[in-house]
């Protein structure tokens, strides 16, 4: 299994960052079939072979993803896509 961690600082405040995380979650659901669910300020994302969290803080967003065996081969590409999507969501 591969583990991906990406963190980005922001100056949006927690509420605006959470709204942007919600928008990103809907996009991930549409594109990749990831099922989102909130637990406090943590957005859990899950589908077959992939599980992850997006933690929303006052000044940062942190994504942690665990990839199953089949998805691990694409971990570099997946990390790059996560970084792009997160940067775009925070722009």
PyMOL Python script that loads the backbone (N, CA, C, O; Angstrom):
from pymol import cmd

cmd.read_pdbstr("""\
ATOM      1  N   UNK A   1       0.843  -1.192   0.000  1.00  0.00           N
ATOM      2  CA  UNK A   1       0.000   0.000   0.000  1.00  0.00           C
ATOM      3  C   UNK A   1       0.880   1.244   0.000  1.00  0.00           C
ATOM      4  O   UNK A   1       1.948   1.271   0.612  1.00  0.00           O
ATOM      5  N   UNK A   2       0.418   2.249  -0.684  1.00  0.00           N
ATOM      6  CA  UNK A   2       1.124   3.525  -0.738  1.00  0.00           C
ATOM      7  C   UNK A   2       0.346   4.554   0.071  1.00  0.00           C
ATOM      8  O   UNK A   2      -0.881   4.511   0.152  1.00  0.00           O
ATOM      9  N   UNK A   3       1.083   5.468   0.661  1.00  0.00           N
ATOM     10  CA  UNK A   3       0.469   6.532   1.455  1.00  0.00           C
ATOM     11  C   UNK A   3       0.916   7.876   0.869  1.00  0.00           C
ATOM     12  O   UNK A   3       2.101   8.100   0.623  1.00  0.00           O
ATOM     13  N   UNK A   4      -0.051   8.752   0.656  1.00  0.00           N
ATOM     14  CA  UNK A   4       0.215  10.085   0.107  1.00  0.00           C
ATOM     15  C   UNK A   4      -0.213  11.121   1.139  1.00  0.00           C
ATOM     16  O   UNK A   4      -1.289  11.016   1.727  1.00  0.00           O
ATOM     17  N   UNK A   5       0.643  12.129   1.355  1.00  0.00           N
ATOM     18  CA  UNK A   5       0.306  13.237   2.252  1.00  0.00           C
ATOM     19  C   UNK A   5       0.619  14.550   1.544  1.00  0.00           C
ATOM     20  O   UNK A   5       1.712  14.745   1.012  1.00  0.00           O
ATOM     21  N   UNK A   6      -0.364  15.442   1.550  1.00  0.00           N
ATOM     22  CA  UNK A   6      -0.195  16.761   0.942  1.00  0.00           C
ATOM     23  C   UNK A   6      -0.796  17.778   1.897  1.00  0.00           C
ATOM     24  O   UNK A   6      -1.917  17.601   2.373  1.00  0.00           O
ATOM     25  N   UNK A   7      -0.057  18.840   2.180  1.00  0.00           N
ATOM     26  CA  UNK A   7      -0.574  19.897   3.048  1.00  0.00           C
ATOM     27  C   UNK A   7      -0.340  21.241   2.385  1.00  0.00           C
ATOM     28  O   UNK A   7       0.714  21.491   1.800  1.00  0.00           O
ATOM     29  N   UNK A   8      -1.340  22.096   2.487  1.00  0.00           N
ATOM     30  CA  UNK A   8      -1.244  23.443   1.935  1.00  0.00           C
ATOM     31  C   UNK A   8      -1.712  24.455   2.983  1.00  0.00           C
ATOM     32  O   UNK A   8      -2.746  24.273   3.624  1.00  0.00           O
ATOM     33  N   UNK A   9      -0.934  25.517   3.140  1.00  0.00           N
ATOM     34  CA  UNK A   9      -1.327  26.609   4.023  1.00  0.00           C
ATOM     35  C   UNK A   9      -2.297  27.512   3.276  1.00  0.00           C
ATOM     36  O   UNK A   9      -2.271  27.595   2.048  1.00  0.00           O
ATOM     37  N   UNK A  10      -3.154  28.189   4.037  1.00  0.00           N
ATOM     38  CA  UNK A  10      -4.077  29.152   3.438  1.00  0.00           C
ATOM     39  C   UNK A  10      -4.373  30.263   4.443  1.00  0.00           C
ATOM     40  O   UNK A  10      -4.060  30.155   5.629  1.00  0.00           O
ATOM     41  N   UNK A  11      -4.977  31.318   3.940  1.00  0.00           N
ATOM     42  CA  UNK A  11      -5.359  32.444   4.805  1.00  0.00           C
ATOM     43  C   UNK A  11      -6.859  32.698   4.698  1.00  0.00           C
ATOM     44  O   UNK A  11      -7.321  33.819   4.908  1.00  0.00           O
ATOM     45  N   UNK A  12      -7.615  31.655   4.371  1.00  0.00           N
ATOM     46  CA  UNK A  12      -9.049  31.790   4.119  1.00  0.00           C
ATOM     47  C   UNK A  12      -9.903  31.744   5.379  1.00  0.00           C
ATOM     48  O   UNK A  12     -11.042  32.211   5.367  1.00  0.00           O
ATOM     49  N   UNK A  13      -9.379  31.194   6.454  1.00  0.00           N
ATOM     50  CA  UNK A  13     -10.206  30.933   7.625  1.00  0.00           C
ATOM     51  C   UNK A  13     -10.873  29.573   7.472  1.00  0.00           C
ATOM     52  O   UNK A  13     -10.995  29.054   6.362  1.00  0.00           O
ATOM     53  N   UNK A  14     -11.299  29.004   8.580  1.00  0.00           N
ATOM     54  CA  UNK A  14     -11.821  27.640   8.567  1.00  0.00           C
ATOM     55  C   UNK A  14     -13.114  27.493   7.772  1.00  0.00           C
ATOM     56  O   UNK A  14     -13.270  26.517   7.037  1.00  0.00           O
ATOM     57  N   UNK A  15     -14.038  28.429   7.901  1.00  0.00           N
ATOM     58  CA  UNK A  15     -15.336  28.296   7.226  1.00  0.00           C
ATOM     59  C   UNK A  15     -15.208  28.336   5.706  1.00  0.00           C
ATOM     60  O   UNK A  15     -15.820  27.523   5.013  1.00  0.00           O
ATOM     61  N   UNK A  16     -14.424  29.269   5.186  1.00  0.00           N
ATOM     62  CA  UNK A  16     -14.236  29.369   3.739  1.00  0.00           C
ATOM     63  C   UNK A  16     -13.473  28.147   3.233  1.00  0.00           C
ATOM     64  O   UNK A  16     -13.802  27.600   2.181  1.00  0.00           O
ATOM     65  N   UNK A  17     -12.463  27.723   3.974  1.00  0.00           N
ATOM     66  CA  UNK A  17     -11.692  26.536   3.588  1.00  0.00           C
ATOM     67  C   UNK A  17     -12.582  25.296   3.583  1.00  0.00           C
ATOM     68  O   UNK A  17     -12.451  24.437   2.711  1.00  0.00           O
ATOM     69  N   UNK A  18     -13.483  25.206   4.556  1.00  0.00           N
ATOM     70  CA  UNK A  18     -14.396  24.056   4.608  1.00  0.00           C
ATOM     71  C   UNK A  18     -15.343  24.059   3.395  1.00  0.00           C
ATOM     72  O   UNK A  18     -15.629  23.007   2.823  1.00  0.00           O
ATOM     73  N   UNK A  19     -15.820  25.235   3.015  1.00  0.00           N
ATOM     74  CA  UNK A  19     -16.691  25.341   1.839  1.00  0.00           C
ATOM     75  C   UNK A  19     -15.944  24.918   0.577  1.00  0.00           C
ATOM     76  O   UNK A  19     -16.509  24.241  -0.282  1.00  0.00           O
ATOM     77  N   UNK A  20     -14.677  25.314   0.464  1.00  0.00           N
ATOM     78  CA  UNK A  20     -13.876  24.914  -0.694  1.00  0.00           C
ATOM     79  C   UNK A  20     -13.605  23.416  -0.669  1.00  0.00           C
ATOM     80  O   UNK A  20     -13.579  22.775  -1.719  1.00  0.00           O
ATOM     81  N   UNK A  21     -13.405  22.852   0.516  1.00  0.00           N
ATOM     82  CA  UNK A  21     -13.207  21.405   0.646  1.00  0.00           C
ATOM     83  C   UNK A  21     -14.471  20.663   0.226  1.00  0.00           C
ATOM     84  O   UNK A  21     -14.393  19.611  -0.408  1.00  0.00           O
ATOM     85  N   UNK A  22     -15.618  21.198   0.572  1.00  0.00           N
ATOM     86  CA  UNK A  22     -16.897  20.588   0.196  1.00  0.00           C
ATOM     87  C   UNK A  22     -17.045  20.573  -1.330  1.00  0.00           C
ATOM     88  O   UNK A  22     -17.470  19.574  -1.910  1.00  0.00           O
ATOM     89  N   UNK A  23     -16.695  21.672  -1.959  1.00  0.00           N
ATOM     90  CA  UNK A  23     -16.761  21.763  -3.422  1.00  0.00           C
ATOM     91  C   UNK A  23     -15.803  20.756  -4.062  1.00  0.00           C
ATOM     92  O   UNK A  23     -16.153  20.097  -5.041  1.00  0.00           O
ATOM     93  N   UNK A  24     -14.601  20.640  -3.510  1.00  0.00           N
ATOM     94  CA  UNK A  24     -13.622  19.690  -4.007  1.00  0.00           C
ATOM     95  C   UNK A  24     -14.130  18.258  -3.835  1.00  0.00           C
ATOM     96  O   UNK A  24     -13.919  17.416  -4.709  1.00  0.00           O
ATOM     97  N   UNK A  25     -14.795  17.978  -2.717  1.00  0.00           N
ATOM     98  CA  UNK A  25     -15.332  16.637  -2.460  1.00  0.00           C
ATOM     99  C   UNK A  25     -16.362  16.237  -3.508  1.00  0.00           C
ATOM    100  O   UNK A  25     -16.378  15.092  -3.960  1.00  0.00           O
ATOM    101  N   UNK A  26     -17.215  17.169  -3.894  1.00  0.00           N
ATOM    102  CA  UNK A  26     -18.219  16.880  -4.923  1.00  0.00           C
ATOM    103  C   UNK A  26     -17.549  16.581  -6.264  1.00  0.00           C
ATOM    104  O   UNK A  26     -17.992  15.703  -7.005  1.00  0.00           O
ATOM    105  N   UNK A  27     -16.488  17.312  -6.566  1.00  0.00           N
ATOM    106  CA  UNK A  27     -15.760  17.082  -7.806  1.00  0.00           C
ATOM    107  C   UNK A  27     -15.102  15.695  -7.787  1.00  0.00           C
ATOM    108  O   UNK A  27     -15.130  14.980  -8.789  1.00  0.00           O
ATOM    109  N   UNK A  28     -14.516  15.323  -6.654  1.00  0.00           N
ATOM    110  CA  UNK A  28     -13.872  14.013  -6.528  1.00  0.00           C
ATOM    111  C   UNK A  28     -14.894  12.884  -6.628  1.00  0.00           C
ATOM    112  O   UNK A  28     -14.595  11.816  -7.164  1.00  0.00           O
ATOM    113  N   UNK A  29     -16.088  13.118  -6.116  1.00  0.00           N
ATOM    114  CA  UNK A  29     -17.144  12.111  -6.209  1.00  0.00           C
ATOM    115  C   UNK A  29     -17.547  11.912  -7.669  1.00  0.00           C
ATOM    116  O   UNK A  29     -17.689  10.780  -8.132  1.00  0.00           O
ATOM    117  N   UNK A  30     -17.730  13.018  -8.387  1.00  0.00           N
ATOM    118  CA  UNK A  30     -18.144  12.944  -9.785  1.00  0.00           C
ATOM    119  C   UNK A  30     -17.070  12.297 -10.663  1.00  0.00           C
ATOM    120  O   UNK A  30     -17.374  11.461 -11.514  1.00  0.00           O
ATOM    121  N   UNK A  31     -15.813  12.691 -10.448  1.00  0.00           N
ATOM    122  CA  UNK A  31     -14.740  12.225 -11.321  1.00  0.00           C
ATOM    123  C   UNK A  31     -14.222  10.838 -10.969  1.00  0.00           C
ATOM    124  O   UNK A  31     -13.901  10.051 -11.860  1.00  0.00           O
ATOM    125  N   UNK A  32     -14.138  10.529  -9.661  1.00  0.00           N
ATOM    126  CA  UNK A  32     -13.454   9.311  -9.243  1.00  0.00           C
ATOM    127  C   UNK A  32     -14.297   8.366  -8.388  1.00  0.00           C
ATOM    128  O   UNK A  32     -13.822   7.299  -8.000  1.00  0.00           O
ATOM    129  N   UNK A  33     -15.520   8.740  -8.095  1.00  0.00           N
ATOM    130  CA  UNK A  33     -16.383   7.870  -7.316  1.00  0.00           C
ATOM    131  C   UNK A  33     -16.050   7.813  -5.837  1.00  0.00           C
ATOM    132  O   UNK A  33     -16.467   6.882  -5.147  1.00  0.00           O
ATOM    133  N   UNK A  34     -15.309   8.786  -5.340  1.00  0.00           N
ATOM    134  CA  UNK A  34     -14.982   8.835  -3.911  1.00  0.00           C
ATOM    135  C   UNK A  34     -16.203   9.313  -3.133  1.00  0.00           C
ATOM    136  O   UNK A  34     -16.776  10.355  -3.451  1.00  0.00           O
ATOM    137  N   UNK A  35     -16.596   8.563  -2.129  1.00  0.00           N
ATOM    138  CA  UNK A  35     -17.755   8.914  -1.308  1.00  0.00           C
ATOM    139  C   UNK A  35     -17.314   9.793  -0.134  1.00  0.00           C
ATOM    140  O   UNK A  35     -16.539   9.341   0.708  1.00  0.00           O
ATOM    141  N   UNK A  36     -17.793  11.039  -0.064  1.00  0.00           N
ATOM    142  CA  UNK A  36     -17.396  11.936   1.019  1.00  0.00           C
ATOM    143  C   UNK A  36     -18.340  11.852   2.224  1.00  0.00           C
ATOM    144  O   UNK A  36     -19.542  11.641   2.068  1.00  0.00           O
ATOM    145  N   UNK A  37     -17.782  12.020   3.420  1.00  0.00           N
ATOM    146  CA  UNK A  37     -18.586  12.152   4.637  1.00  0.00           C
ATOM    147  C   UNK A  37     -17.790  12.972   5.648  1.00  0.00           C
ATOM    148  O   UNK A  37     -16.593  12.757   5.838  1.00  0.00           O
ATOM    149  N   UNK A  38     -18.477  13.916   6.292  1.00  0.00           N
ATOM    150  CA  UNK A  38     -17.830  14.787   7.278  1.00  0.00           C
ATOM    151  C   UNK A  38     -17.875  14.174   8.662  1.00  0.00           C
ATOM    152  O   UNK A  38     -18.857  13.538   9.046  1.00  0.00           O
ATOM    153  N   UNK A  39     -16.804  14.373   9.401  1.00  0.00           N
ATOM    154  CA  UNK A  39     -16.721  14.032  10.818  1.00  0.00           C
ATOM    155  C   UNK A  39     -16.018  15.214  11.480  1.00  0.00           C
ATOM    156  O   UNK A  39     -14.789  15.265  11.530  1.00  0.00           O
ATOM    157  N   UNK A  40     -16.803  16.158  11.985  1.00  0.00           N
ATOM    158  CA  UNK A  40     -16.213  17.393  12.518  1.00  0.00           C
ATOM    159  C   UNK A  40     -15.613  18.194  11.380  1.00  0.00           C
ATOM    160  O   UNK A  40     -16.291  18.503  10.401  1.00  0.00           O
ATOM    161  N   UNK A  41     -14.325  18.532  11.513  1.00  0.00           N
ATOM    162  CA  UNK A  41     -13.621  19.282  10.472  1.00  0.00           C
ATOM    163  C   UNK A  41     -12.804  18.375   9.559  1.00  0.00           C
ATOM    164  O   UNK A  41     -11.909  18.841   8.854  1.00  0.00           O
ATOM    165  N   UNK A  42     -13.109  17.088   9.572  1.00  0.00           N
ATOM    166  CA  UNK A  42     -12.407  16.128   8.726  1.00  0.00           C
ATOM    167  C   UNK A  42     -13.365  15.538   7.709  1.00  0.00           C
ATOM    168  O   UNK A  42     -14.427  15.021   8.058  1.00  0.00           O
ATOM    169  N   UNK A  43     -12.978  15.623   6.462  1.00  0.00           N
ATOM    170  CA  UNK A  43     -13.750  15.045   5.370  1.00  0.00           C
ATOM    171  C   UNK A  43     -13.136  13.687   5.037  1.00  0.00           C
ATOM    172  O   UNK A  43     -11.981  13.601   4.619  1.00  0.00           O
ATOM    173  N   UNK A  44     -13.916  12.637   5.224  1.00  0.00           N
ATOM    174  CA  UNK A  44     -13.469  11.286   4.899  1.00  0.00           C
ATOM    175  C   UNK A  44     -13.877  10.961   3.474  1.00  0.00           C
ATOM    176  O   UNK A  44     -15.003  11.236   3.060  1.00  0.00           O
ATOM    177  N   UNK A  45     -12.953  10.372   2.727  1.00  0.00           N
ATOM    178  CA  UNK A  45     -13.189  10.004   1.332  1.00  0.00           C
ATOM    179  C   UNK A  45     -12.874   8.526   1.178  1.00  0.00           C
ATOM    180  O   UNK A  45     -11.848   8.046   1.660  1.00  0.00           O
ATOM    181  N   UNK A  46     -13.771   7.802   0.495  1.00  0.00           N
ATOM    182  CA  UNK A  46     -13.576   6.369   0.402  1.00  0.00           C
ATOM    183  C   UNK A  46     -14.154   5.803  -0.887  1.00  0.00           C
ATOM    184  O   UNK A  46     -15.193   6.251  -1.373  1.00  0.00           O
ATOM    185  N   UNK A  47     -13.459   4.807  -1.427  1.00  0.00           N
ATOM    186  CA  UNK A  47     -13.949   3.977  -2.527  1.00  0.00           C
ATOM    187  C   UNK A  47     -13.073   2.737  -2.547  1.00  0.00           C
ATOM    188  O   UNK A  47     -12.092   2.656  -1.808  1.00  0.00           O
ATOM    189  N   UNK A  48     -13.408   1.804  -3.360  1.00  0.00           N
ATOM    190  CA  UNK A  48     -12.636   0.571  -3.434  1.00  0.00           C
ATOM    191  C   UNK A  48     -11.177   0.879  -3.788  1.00  0.00           C
ATOM    192  O   UNK A  48     -10.903   1.505  -4.812  1.00  0.00           O
ATOM    193  N   UNK A  49     -10.254   0.442  -2.946  1.00  0.00           N
ATOM    194  CA  UNK A  49      -8.829   0.635  -3.191  1.00  0.00           C
ATOM    195  C   UNK A  49      -8.266   1.972  -2.759  1.00  0.00           C
ATOM    196  O   UNK A  49      -7.064   2.206  -2.884  1.00  0.00           O
ATOM    197  N   UNK A  50      -9.121   2.859  -2.247  1.00  0.00           N
ATOM    198  CA  UNK A  50      -8.671   4.193  -1.843  1.00  0.00           C
ATOM    199  C   UNK A  50      -9.437   4.630  -0.596  1.00  0.00           C
ATOM    200  O   UNK A  50     -10.660   4.501  -0.533  1.00  0.00           O
ATOM    201  N   UNK A  51      -8.709   5.147   0.393  1.00  0.00           N
ATOM    202  CA  UNK A  51      -9.379   5.818   1.506  1.00  0.00           C
ATOM    203  C   UNK A  51      -8.501   6.974   1.944  1.00  0.00           C
ATOM    204  O   UNK A  51      -7.273   6.892   1.921  1.00  0.00           O
ATOM    205  N   UNK A  52      -9.159   8.051   2.344  1.00  0.00           N
ATOM    206  CA  UNK A  52      -8.388   9.227   2.713  1.00  0.00           C
ATOM    207  C   UNK A  52      -9.165  10.189   3.567  1.00  0.00           C
ATOM    208  O   UNK A  52     -10.365  10.036   3.797  1.00  0.00           O
ATOM    209  N   UNK A  53      -8.436  11.201   4.038  1.00  0.00           N
ATOM    210  CA  UNK A  53      -9.047  12.260   4.833  1.00  0.00           C
ATOM    211  C   UNK A  53      -8.536  13.609   4.349  1.00  0.00           C
ATOM    212  O   UNK A  53      -7.408  13.733   3.871  1.00  0.00           O
ATOM    213  N   UNK A  54      -9.385  14.605   4.484  1.00  0.00           N
ATOM    214  CA  UNK A  54      -9.013  15.984   4.229  1.00  0.00           C
ATOM    215  C   UNK A  54      -9.344  16.735   5.511  1.00  0.00           C
ATOM    216  O   UNK A  54     -10.513  16.900   5.861  1.00  0.00           O
ATOM    217  N   UNK A  55      -8.297  17.191   6.214  1.00  0.00           N
ATOM    218  CA  UNK A  55      -8.487  17.879   7.489  1.00  0.00           C
ATOM    219  C   UNK A  55      -8.424  19.387   7.264  1.00  0.00           C
ATOM    220  O   UNK A  55      -7.450  19.917   6.729  1.00  0.00           O
ATOM    221  N   UNK A  56      -9.494  20.060   7.689  1.00  0.00           N
ATOM    222  CA  UNK A  56      -9.603  21.499   7.515  1.00  0.00           C
ATOM    223  C   UNK A  56      -9.220  22.182   8.828  1.00  0.00           C
ATOM    224  O   UNK A  56      -9.810  21.913   9.874  1.00  0.00           O
ATOM    225  N   UNK A  57      -8.225  23.065   8.759  1.00  0.00           N
ATOM    226  CA  UNK A  57      -7.812  23.853   9.919  1.00  0.00           C
ATOM    227  C   UNK A  57      -7.939  25.337   9.569  1.00  0.00           C
ATOM    228  O   UNK A  57      -8.175  25.693   8.415  1.00  0.00           O
ATOM    229  N   UNK A  58      -7.786  26.167  10.546  1.00  0.00           N
ATOM    230  CA  UNK A  58      -7.907  27.614  10.364  1.00  0.00           C
ATOM    231  C   UNK A  58      -6.939  28.141   9.307  1.00  0.00           C
ATOM    232  O   UNK A  58      -7.256  29.086   8.584  1.00  0.00           O
ATOM    233  N   UNK A  59      -5.756  27.526   9.220  1.00  0.00           N
ATOM    234  CA  UNK A  59      -4.725  28.041   8.319  1.00  0.00           C
ATOM    235  C   UNK A  59      -4.108  26.992   7.386  1.00  0.00           C
ATOM    236  O   UNK A  59      -3.098  27.260   6.736  1.00  0.00           O
ATOM    237  N   UNK A  60      -4.714  25.799   7.318  1.00  0.00           N
ATOM    238  CA  UNK A  60      -4.159  24.781   6.421  1.00  0.00           C
ATOM    239  C   UNK A  60      -5.192  23.716   6.063  1.00  0.00           C
ATOM    240  O   UNK A  60      -6.195  23.535   6.753  1.00  0.00           O
ATOM    241  N   UNK A  61      -4.916  23.024   4.970  1.00  0.00           N
ATOM    242  CA  UNK A  61      -5.670  21.835   4.564  1.00  0.00           C
ATOM    243  C   UNK A  61      -4.655  20.711   4.441  1.00  0.00           C
ATOM    244  O   UNK A  61      -3.591  20.893   3.850  1.00  0.00           O
ATOM    245  N   UNK A  62      -4.979  19.553   4.996  1.00  0.00           N
ATOM    246  CA  UNK A  62      -4.069  18.406   4.936  1.00  0.00           C
ATOM    247  C   UNK A  62      -4.822  17.200   4.409  1.00  0.00           C
ATOM    248  O   UNK A  62      -5.854  16.804   4.950  1.00  0.00           O
ATOM    249  N   UNK A  63      -4.281  16.619   3.334  1.00  0.00           N
ATOM    250  CA  UNK A  63      -4.876  15.425   2.737  1.00  0.00           C
ATOM    251  C   UNK A  63      -3.947  14.252   2.987  1.00  0.00           C
ATOM    252  O   UNK A  63      -2.741  14.332   2.756  1.00  0.00           O
ATOM    253  N   UNK A  64      -4.529  13.162   3.463  1.00  0.00           N
ATOM    254  CA  UNK A  64      -3.814  11.902   3.622  1.00  0.00           C
ATOM    255  C   UNK A  64      -4.615  10.831   2.901  1.00  0.00           C
ATOM    256  O   UNK A  64      -5.819  10.694   3.114  1.00  0.00           O
ATOM    257  N   UNK A  65      -3.937  10.072   2.045  1.00  0.00           N
ATOM    258  CA  UNK A  65      -4.601   9.052   1.241  1.00  0.00           C
ATOM    259  C   UNK A  65      -3.824   7.742   1.349  1.00  0.00           C
ATOM    260  O   UNK A  65      -2.596   7.723   1.271  1.00  0.00           O
ATOM    261  N   UNK A  66      -4.555   6.664   1.528  1.00  0.00           N
ATOM    262  CA  UNK A  66      -3.968   5.329   1.471  1.00  0.00           C
ATOM    263  C   UNK A  66      -4.494   4.640   0.223  1.00  0.00           C
ATOM    264  O   UNK A  66      -5.701   4.572  -0.008  1.00  0.00           O
ATOM    265  N   UNK A  67      -3.565   4.131  -0.577  1.00  0.00           N
ATOM    266  CA  UNK A  67      -3.930   3.452  -1.815  1.00  0.00           C
ATOM    267  C   UNK A  67      -3.756   1.948  -1.644  1.00  0.00           C
ATOM    268  O   UNK A  67      -2.774   1.488  -1.061  1.00  0.00           O
ATOM    269  N   UNK A  68      -4.707   1.197  -2.153  1.00  0.00           N
ATOM    270  CA  UNK A  68      -4.607  -0.249  -2.149  1.00  0.00           C
ATOM    271  C   UNK A  68      -3.529  -0.713  -3.123  1.00  0.00           C
ATOM    272  O   UNK A  68      -2.915   0.098  -3.816  1.00  0.00           O
ATOM    273  N   UNK A  69      -3.311  -1.998  -3.166  1.00  0.00           N
ATOM    274  CA  UNK A  69      -2.239  -2.576  -3.964  1.00  0.00           C
ATOM    275  C   UNK A  69      -2.310  -2.178  -5.438  1.00  0.00           C
ATOM    276  O   UNK A  69      -1.294  -1.781  -6.009  1.00  0.00           O
ATOM    277  N   UNK A  70      -3.466  -2.274  -6.057  1.00  0.00           N
ATOM    278  CA  UNK A  70      -3.583  -1.954  -7.480  1.00  0.00           C
ATOM    279  C   UNK A  70      -3.357  -0.471  -7.767  1.00  0.00           C
ATOM    280  O   UNK A  70      -2.753  -0.116  -8.779  1.00  0.00           O
ATOM    281  N   UNK A  71      -3.840   0.387  -6.878  1.00  0.00           N
ATOM    282  CA  UNK A  71      -3.708   1.836  -7.086  1.00  0.00           C
ATOM    283  C   UNK A  71      -2.309   2.344  -6.728  1.00  0.00           C
ATOM    284  O   UNK A  71      -1.916   3.422  -7.173  1.00  0.00           O
ATOM    285  N   UNK A  72      -1.559   1.589  -5.936  1.00  0.00           N
ATOM    286  CA  UNK A  72      -0.225   2.018  -5.499  1.00  0.00           C
ATOM    287  C   UNK A  72       0.721   2.271  -6.671  1.00  0.00           C
ATOM    288  O   UNK A  72       1.599   3.130  -6.589  1.00  0.00           O
ATOM    289  N   UNK A  73       0.545   1.537  -7.738  1.00  0.00           N
ATOM    290  CA  UNK A  73       1.407   1.714  -8.909  1.00  0.00           C
ATOM    291  C   UNK A  73       1.270   3.101  -9.514  1.00  0.00           C
ATOM    292  O   UNK A  73       2.177   3.568 -10.203  1.00  0.00           O
ATOM    293  N   UNK A  74       0.149   3.764  -9.265  1.00  0.00           N
ATOM    294  CA  UNK A  74      -0.095   5.093  -9.827  1.00  0.00           C
ATOM    295  C   UNK A  74       0.042   6.191  -8.777  1.00  0.00           C
ATOM    296  O   UNK A  74      -0.490   7.285  -8.968  1.00  0.00           O
ATOM    297  N   UNK A  75       0.740   5.928  -7.677  1.00  0.00           N
ATOM    298  CA  UNK A  75       0.787   6.887  -6.568  1.00  0.00           C
ATOM    299  C   UNK A  75       1.396   8.231  -6.960  1.00  0.00           C
ATOM    300  O   UNK A  75       0.930   9.269  -6.490  1.00  0.00           O
ATOM    301  N   UNK A  76       2.425   8.239  -7.807  1.00  0.00           N
ATOM    302  CA  UNK A  76       3.032   9.504  -8.230  1.00  0.00           C
ATOM    303  C   UNK A  76       2.059  10.373  -9.004  1.00  0.00           C
ATOM    304  O   UNK A  76       1.964  11.577  -8.765  1.00  0.00           O
ATOM    305  N   UNK A  77       1.342   9.765  -9.927  1.00  0.00           N
ATOM    306  CA  UNK A  77       0.343  10.482 -10.724  1.00  0.00           C
ATOM    307  C   UNK A  77      -0.795  10.971  -9.840  1.00  0.00           C
ATOM    308  O   UNK A  77      -1.259  12.102  -9.984  1.00  0.00           O
ATOM    309  N   UNK A  78      -1.237  10.127  -8.936  1.00  0.00           N
ATOM    310  CA  UNK A  78      -2.338  10.492  -8.045  1.00  0.00           C
ATOM    311  C   UNK A  78      -1.932  11.650  -7.141  1.00  0.00           C
ATOM    312  O   UNK A  78      -2.716  12.576  -6.934  1.00  0.00           O
ATOM    313  N   UNK A  79      -0.704  11.607  -6.597  1.00  0.00           N
ATOM    314  CA  UNK A  79      -0.232  12.701  -5.747  1.00  0.00           C
ATOM    315  C   UNK A  79      -0.196  14.012  -6.526  1.00  0.00           C
ATOM    316  O   UNK A  79      -0.606  15.054  -6.014  1.00  0.00           O
ATOM    317  N   UNK A  80       0.292  13.960  -7.758  1.00  0.00           N
ATOM    318  CA  UNK A  80       0.347  15.157  -8.600  1.00  0.00           C
ATOM    319  C   UNK A  80      -1.053  15.727  -8.844  1.00  0.00           C
ATOM    320  O   UNK A  80      -1.247  16.942  -8.793  1.00  0.00           O
ATOM    321  N   UNK A  81      -2.021  14.856  -9.106  1.00  0.00           N
ATOM    322  CA  UNK A  81      -3.405  15.299  -9.331  1.00  0.00           C
ATOM    323  C   UNK A  81      -4.004  15.898  -8.061  1.00  0.00           C
ATOM    324  O   UNK A  81      -4.735  16.886  -8.131  1.00  0.00           O
ATOM    325  N   UNK A  82      -3.706  15.316  -6.913  1.00  0.00           N
ATOM    326  CA  UNK A  82      -4.195  15.849  -5.636  1.00  0.00           C
ATOM    327  C   UNK A  82      -3.627  17.246  -5.415  1.00  0.00           C
ATOM    328  O   UNK A  82      -4.358  18.161  -5.035  1.00  0.00           O
ATOM    329  N   UNK A  83      -2.323  17.414  -5.650  1.00  0.00           N
ATOM    330  CA  UNK A  83      -1.689  18.727  -5.472  1.00  0.00           C
ATOM    331  C   UNK A  83      -2.316  19.776  -6.379  1.00  0.00           C
ATOM    332  O   UNK A  83      -2.589  20.893  -5.939  1.00  0.00           O
ATOM    333  N   UNK A  84      -2.545  19.426  -7.641  1.00  0.00           N
ATOM    334  CA  UNK A  84      -3.165  20.365  -8.588  1.00  0.00           C
ATOM    335  C   UNK A  84      -4.582  20.743  -8.144  1.00  0.00           C
ATOM    336  O   UNK A  84      -4.954  21.917  -8.141  1.00  0.00           O
ATOM    337  N   UNK A  85      -5.361  19.724  -7.769  1.00  0.00           N
ATOM    338  CA  UNK A  85      -6.749  19.977  -7.370  1.00  0.00           C
ATOM    339  C   UNK A  85      -6.803  20.833  -6.116  1.00  0.00           C
ATOM    340  O   UNK A  85      -7.641  21.729  -6.017  1.00  0.00           O
ATOM    341  N   UNK A  86      -5.928  20.574  -5.163  1.00  0.00           N
ATOM    342  CA  UNK A  86      -5.913  21.343  -3.919  1.00  0.00           C
ATOM    343  C   UNK A  86      -5.484  22.785  -4.182  1.00  0.00           C
ATOM    344  O   UNK A  86      -6.087  23.721  -3.656  1.00  0.00           O
ATOM    345  N   UNK A  87      -4.449  22.962  -4.993  1.00  0.00           N
ATOM    346  CA  UNK A  87      -4.003  24.319  -5.329  1.00  0.00           C
ATOM    347  C   UNK A  87      -5.094  25.098  -6.051  1.00  0.00           C
ATOM    348  O   UNK A  87      -5.292  26.284  -5.788  1.00  0.00           O
ATOM    349  N   UNK A  88      -5.800  24.435  -6.957  1.00  0.00           N
ATOM    350  CA  UNK A  88      -6.889  25.088  -7.687  1.00  0.00           C
ATOM    351  C   UNK A  88      -8.045  25.426  -6.742  1.00  0.00           C
ATOM    352  O   UNK A  88      -8.639  26.498  -6.851  1.00  0.00           O
ATOM    353  N   UNK A  89      -8.361  24.532  -5.832  1.00  0.00           N
ATOM    354  CA  UNK A  89      -9.459  24.773  -4.893  1.00  0.00           C
ATOM    355  C   UNK A  89      -9.157  25.951  -3.969  1.00  0.00           C
ATOM    356  O   UNK A  89     -10.071  26.679  -3.581  1.00  0.00           O
ATOM    357  N   UNK A  90      -7.899  26.145  -3.617  1.00  0.00           N
ATOM    358  CA  UNK A  90      -7.518  27.231  -2.705  1.00  0.00           C
ATOM    359  C   UNK A  90      -7.269  28.550  -3.421  1.00  0.00           C
ATOM    360  O   UNK A  90      -7.130  29.588  -2.774  1.00  0.00           O
ATOM    361  N   UNK A  91      -7.210  28.524  -4.744  1.00  0.00           N
ATOM    362  CA  UNK A  91      -6.922  29.755  -5.517  1.00  0.00           C
ATOM    363  C   UNK A  91      -8.084  30.728  -5.442  1.00  0.00           C
ATOM    364  O   UNK A  91      -8.022  31.809  -6.027  1.00  0.00           O
TER     365      UNK A  91
END
""", "prot")
cmd.dss("prot")
cmd.show_as("cartoon", "prot")
cmd.util.cbc("prot")
cmd.orient("prot")
